[in-house]
C-alpha cells in the first residue's frame, strides 16, 4: 500500500501536466456557469413536474 502511494505521488510530480493559474481560473468559471445553468434546468423541470402532479391529483380528488 505504501509503495502504491509513493508511486502515485511520483506520477503526479513527473507525468501530470498541470494547467497554468490563469487557465485554471478560466476552467473554474466555465464549470461554475454550467453548474448554475444545469441546476436551473433541473429546478425548472422539477417545478413543472410538481405542478403536473398537483394538477393530476387535484382532478382525481374532486
C-alpha positions, 0 to 999 in steps of 0.5 A: 500500500505504501509503495502504491502511494509513493508511486502515485505521488511520483506520477503526479510530480513527473507525468501530470501536466498541470494547467497554468493559474490563469487557465485554471481560473478560466476552467473554474468559471466555465464549470461554475456557469454550467453548474448554475445553468444545469441546476436551473434546468433541473429546478425548472423541470422539477417545478413543472413536474410538481405542478403536473402532479398537483394538477393530476391529483387535484382532478382525481380528488374532486 
